[in-house]
């Protein structure tokens, strides 16, 4: 073993391990875990689509605000 290296038996936390302390999030996660893999994938796709639409709406509001500002200065 090299100096400063961790012993082979050392436990390393998974990078994907998330500790949920919010009761609402914990309850949602527990419900999610009870679903089938297919249902979980469908929920993830829907959530990704919702996030994408929210991002587009925010960008549209920014563009609209810039357009309104240009109209007011012209």
PyMOL commands that set and color helices and strands:
alter all, ss='L'
color gray80, all
select helices_A, chain A and resi 23-33+37-73
alter helices_A, ss='H'
color red, helices_A
deselect
rebuild
show_as cartoon
